[in-house]
Amino acid sequence: MVRYAKNELFSITDFKNQISSALNKIKKDSLEKIGIIKNNRVEAVVISTDEYERLKELEENIELAEHKKIYKMVKEREKTPLSDYFSMEEMSKKFNIDLKKL
């Protein structure tokens, strides 16, 4: 759960009325983020463009790492001889699964 300092929370009305000032604080790094409250819940968060781009890059790097991991697993499995695999029919018998009901 994200924690907010008191000065990082704005009601939606206050944010609307102080949007220019709030965005300047984000831009000048005097605030890391702004939580916008509606009906006593944080409904949105405003962050700087630099922070957003950093987070997107981090997300893309994580996705790339996951794709590389999957690719490596596939390449390793390609080394397994076909004789080591089980057919669906063999597996269904082993686990008492009626393929007709699937």
MOTAMO-V856143 format. One record per residue. N is the residue number from 1. OMEGA is omega as a letter, one per 20 degrees, with the letter a starting at -180 (none if undefined). D_CENTER is the distance of its C-alpha to the mean C-alpha in whole Angstrom. Layout:
n=N omega=OMEGA d_center=D_CENTER
n=N omega=OMEGA d_center=D_CENTER
This chain:
n=1 omega=a d_center=14
n=2 omega=r d_center=14
n=3 omega=a d_center=18
n=4 omega=r d_center=20
n=5 omega=a d_center=24
n=6 omega=a d_center=26
n=7 omega=r d_center=26
n=8 omega=a d_center=23
n=9 omega=r d_center=23
n=10 omega=r d_center=25
n=11 omega=a d_center=26
n=12 omega=r d_center=25
n=13 omega=r d_center=29
n=14 omega=r d_center=29
n=15 omega=r d_center=26
n=16 omega=a d_center=28
n=17 omega=a d_center=31
n=18 omega=a d_center=30
n=19 omega=a d_center=27
n=20 omega=r d_center=29
n=21 omega=a d_center=30
n=22 omega=a d_center=26
n=23 omega=r d_center=25
n=24 omega=r d_center=27
n=25 omega=r d_center=26
n=26 omega=a d_center=23
n=27 omega=a d_center=24
n=28 omega=r d_center=27
n=29 omega=r d_center=24
n=30 omega=r d_center=26
n=31 omega=r d_center=23
n=32 omega=a d_center=20
n=33 omega=r d_center=18
n=34 omega=r d_center=20
n=35 omega=a d_center=19
n=36 omega=a d_center=20
n=37 omega=r d_center=22
n=38 omega=a d_center=23
n=39 omega=r d_center=25
n=40 omega=r d_center=25
n=41 omega=r d_center=21
n=42 omega=a d_center=18
n=43 omega=a d_center=17
n=44 omega=r d_center=16
n=45 omega=r d_center=15
n=46 omega=r d_center=17
n=47 omega=a d_center=16
n=48 omega=r d_center=18
n=49 omega=r d_center=18
n=50 omega=r d_center=18
n=51 omega=r d_center=15
n=52 omega=r d_center=13
n=53 omega=r d_center=14
n=54 omega=r d_center=14
n=55 omega=r d_center=10
n=56 omega=r d_center=10
n=57 omega=r d_center=12
n=58 omega=r d_center=10
n=59 omega=r d_center=7
n=60 omega=r d_center=10
n=61 omega=r d_center=12
n=62 omega=r d_center=9
n=63 omega=r d_center=10
n=64 omega=r d_center=13
n=65 omega=r d_center=14
n=66 omega=r d_center=13
n=67 omega=r d_center=15
n=68 omega=r d_center=18
n=69 omega=r d_center=18
n=70 omega=r d_center=18
n=71 omega=r d_center=21
n=72 omega=r d_center=22
n=73 omega=r d_center=23
n=74 omega=a d_center=24
n=75 omega=r d_center=26
n=76 omega=a d_center=28
n=77 omega=r d_center=28
n=78 omega=a d_center=30
n=79 omega=a d_center=33
n=80 omega=r d_center=33
n=81 omega=a d_center=37
n=82 omega=a d_center=37
n=83 omega=r d_center=39
n=84 omega=a d_center=37
n=85 omega=r d_center=35
n=86 omega=r d_center=36
n=87 omega=r d_center=36
n=88 omega=a d_center=35
n=89 omega=r d_center=38
n=90 omega=a d_center=38
n=91 omega=a d_center=35
n=92 omega=r d_center=36
n=93 omega=a d_center=39
n=94 omega=a d_center=38
n=95 omega=r d_center=36
n=96 omega=r d_center=38
n=97 omega=r d_center=36
n=98 omega=a d_center=38
n=99 omega=a d_center=36
n=100 omega=a d_center=38
n=101 omega=a d_center=36
n=102 omega=none d_center=33
